Amino acid sequence: MSQSQALVAHFSVEKMNILTAVLLLALVVSAQAQCSLQFVGGRTIPTGGLIGAYFTMDPNACAQICFAKWNCALFEINPFRVQSCITYSSGIFPRALSPVAYMVNRYGSCV
């Protein structure tokens, strides 16, 4: 393996580790929120108040649910082209400093 290949491999691992850490932190914070899992079509599945998310290919529908109902951040998981919003408790972190909001600004696209 050449030095440039090793550098690229190392950078890829570093980037993956950072993204994984941010995702895990976002899930921990979202576990504090009281909410439910929403599916396209209007069905609601209670989750015991632990975590909630709304998955849809329509970013406008997702933004409506996330910001209007749950006051949470919207981000896109690019490899799968899935619009996902995950709730967080605004009482724990200010919106601008929350891990989910940071992930929106740093890694994803916010609507």
Buried (B, 14 or more C-beta within 10 A) or exposed (E): EEEEEEEEEEEEEEEEEEEEEBBEBBBEBBBBBEBBBBEEEEEEEEBEEEBBBBBBEEBEBBBBBBBEBBEBBBBBEEEEEEBBBBBBBBEEBEEEEBBBBBBBEEBBEBB
